[in-house]
Amino acid sequence: MRTASSKPRSPAPDPSGQDRSTRNLVLVVDIPDSPPVVANPPPTVRVGRRSLVVLAGLPGAGKSTALGKLRADASISALDSEQVRARLREVLPDRLPYRYYRPVVHLAHRTRIVWFCLTAPGPVVAHEPATRATTRALLVVFGWLSGRQRVLVWLHADPRDALAGQQQRGRLIRRTSFQRHVQRADRMHRRLRGGAVPRGWQRVHLLTRDDVAPGLRLDVRA
């Protein structure tokens, strides 16, 4: 019995006009959920080599953060009261509350500001809340006696954010003291926004806590 030889049958044409082998392809497109975040560059403050730059504002406003991330194209002296406090903690009993030696820290810190203003060859950058007019006047005297340009960099922060900053750094101040700082800082902020320049200061920069989150850069000119 003979059997007829069978030939492979060609696939029936697709009525849609597409090749069946291409109909099963899946196109995958990777679409990011959000555009890449571009970090803001740190703000730049131009100063002379003979300058006293004061980072001022509420306790917790970001002064220590800005000072810790400070960058400059020349040698600078960065002074923070926390440097004095850390040195004293090494020699004082651990159980001694900070409030008992806080006046010593403040006195030593301001003495260092005077010393560096008189002896440092480059800019001196000092951390001070300076919400009191008397403190600002004292810093003006330091700069004037040492022949330095006085530059005030005021950091504005919402009191709640400043309080959170204190808690984060473990440097809480008394509630009543903080409230007085808030009242004085609010008056100062309104003055600066209105274009006022405090007496004795030659240059003033008004920045926010968010502005200095990436740091601060000094452009030092001769």
C-alpha positions in Angstrom: 0.0 0.0 0.0 1.5 3.2 -1.0 1.2 6.3 1.2 1.3 9.7 -0.2 4.3 11.8 0.9 3.3 14.8 2.9 4.9 18.2 2.6 5.2 20.7 5.5 2.4 23.2 5.2 3.2 26.9 5.3 1.5 28.7 8.1 -1.6 30.4 7.1 -1.2 34.1 6.6 -2.1 36.3 9.5 -5.2 38.3 8.6 -3.7 41.3 10.4 -0.7 41.3 8.1 1.8 40.8 10.9 4.3 37.9 11.2 3.2 35.6 14.0 6.8 35.6 15.3 6.7 39.3 15.9 3.2 39.3 17.5 4.5 37.8 20.7 7.3 40.3 21.3 6.9 42.5 24.3 8.4 46.0 24.3 9.7 47.0 27.8 10.3 50.7 28.4 11.9 51.7 31.7 10.4 55.0 32.7 11.8 56.4 36.0 9.2 57.3 38.6 10.7 60.8 39.1 13.4 62.9 37.5 16.8 62.8 39.1 17.3 65.1 42.0 20.0 67.7 41.4 21.6 68.9 44.7 21.7 72.7 45.1 25.2 74.1 45.3 26.2 75.8 48.6 25.8 79.5 48.7 28.9 81.6 48.2 29.9 84.6 50.4 32.7 86.9 49.2 35.0 88.2 51.9 38.4 89.8 52.2 41.4 88.2 53.8 41.0 90.5 56.8 37.4 89.7 57.6 35.5 88.5 60.7 32.5 86.5 59.4 29.9 85.7 62.0 27.4 82.9 61.4 24.4 84.1 63.5 20.8 83.1 64.1 18.6 80.9 66.4 20.2 78.1 68.3 19.6 75.1 65.9 19.3 77.3 62.8 22.2 75.4 61.1 25.2 77.4 62.1 27.3 74.3 63.1 26.2 72.5 60.0 27.3 75.3 57.8 30.6 75.7 59.7 31.3 72.0 59.5 30.8 72.0 55.7 32.6 75.3 55.2 34.8 75.5 52.1 37.2 78.3 51.1 39.9 78.9 48.6 42.2 80.2 51.3 43.2 79.3 54.8 40.5 80.2 57.4 40.0 79.9 61.1 36.6 78.4 62.0 35.5 78.8 65.6 32.6 77.1 67.3 31.7 77.1 71.0 31.3 73.3 70.7 35.0 73.1 70.3 35.5 74.6 73.7 32.7 72.5 75.2 34.2 69.3 73.8 37.6 70.1 75.3 36.2 70.8 78.7 34.2 67.6 78.7 37.5 65.7 78.4 38.6 67.1 81.8 35.4 67.7 83.7 33.3 64.9 85.4 30.7 63.3 83.1 27.9 63.9 85.6 28.5 67.7 85.7 25.5 69.3 83.9 26.4 71.7 81.1 24.5 74.6 82.7 27.2 74.8 85.4 30.0 75.5 83.0 28.2 77.2 80.2 29.4 80.7 81.2 33.0 79.4 81.0 32.4 78.0 77.5 31.0 81.3 76.3 33.8 83.3 77.8 36.5 81.0 76.4 34.8 81.0 73.0 34.7 84.8 72.8 38.3 85.0 74.0 39.3 82.7 71.1 37.5 85.0 68.7 39.5 88.0 69.9 42.8 86.0 69.8 42.2 84.7 66.3 41.1 88.1 65.0 44.4 89.6 66.3 46.7 86.8 65.1 45.2 84.8 62.2 46.4 85.7 58.7 43.2 84.8 57.0 39.5 85.2 57.5 38.0 84.3 60.9 34.6 82.6 60.8 32.8 82.5 64.2 29.6 80.7 65.3 27.5 83.0 67.6 23.7 83.2 67.9 24.1 87.0 68.2 20.4 87.6 68.7 21.2 90.2 71.4 22.2 93.6 70.2 25.0 93.7 72.8 26.5 90.5 71.5 26.5 91.9 67.9 28.1 95.1 69.2 30.8 93.2 71.0 31.7 91.3 67.8 31.8 94.6 65.9 34.4 95.8 68.5 36.4 92.6 68.0 36.5 93.2 64.3 37.2 96.9 64.6 40.1 96.5 67.0 41.7 93.9 64.7 41.2 95.9 61.6 38.8 93.3 60.0 35.8 93.8 57.8 32.7 92.7 59.7 30.5 90.3 57.7 27.2 89.1 59.2 25.7 85.9 57.8 22.2 85.6 59.3 20.6 82.2 59.1 16.8 82.3 59.4 14.9 79.2 60.6 11.4 78.4 61.7 11.5 78.0 65.5 10.2 74.4 65.2 13.0 73.5 62.8 15.6 75.1 65.0 14.3 73.2 68.1 14.5 70.0 66.1 18.0 70.9 65.1 18.9 71.3 68.8 17.5 67.9 69.6 19.3 66.3 66.8 22.7 67.7 68.0 21.9 67.1 71.7 22.4 70.8 72.5 19.0 71.8 73.9 18.8 75.1 75.7 16.2 76.1 78.3 12.7 76.8 77.1 12.6 80.4 78.4 16.0 81.2 77.0 15.0 79.8 73.6 11.7 81.8 73.6 13.8 85.0 74.1 16.1 84.0 71.3 13.0 83.5 69.1 11.6 87.0 69.9 14.9 88.8 69.3 15.6 86.8 66.1 12.2 87.5 64.7 12.7 91.3 65.1 16.2 91.0 63.5 14.9 89.0 60.6 12.2 91.5 59.9 14.8 94.3 59.9 17.1 92.5 57.5 14.3 91.6 55.1 13.5 95.3 55.1 17.0 96.1 53.9 18.4 97.3 57.2 22.1 96.9 58.0 22.9 96.6 61.7 25.3 99.3 62.9 29.0 98.4 62.6 28.5 95.7 60.0 29.8 96.3 56.6 28.2 93.4 54.8 25.1 91.3 55.6 23.9 88.1 54.0 20.4 86.7 54.8 20.2 82.9 54.2 17.9 80.2 55.4 18.5 76.9 57.2 17.8 75.1 53.9 20.2 77.3 52.0 23.2 76.2 54.0 22.2 72.5 54.3 24.7 71.6 51.6 27.3 73.9 53.3 28.8 77.3 52.7 31.6 78.5 50.5 33.8 81.5 51.1 35.2 83.3 48.1 38.3 85.0 49.7 39.6 88.0 47.9 42.8 89.9 48.6 
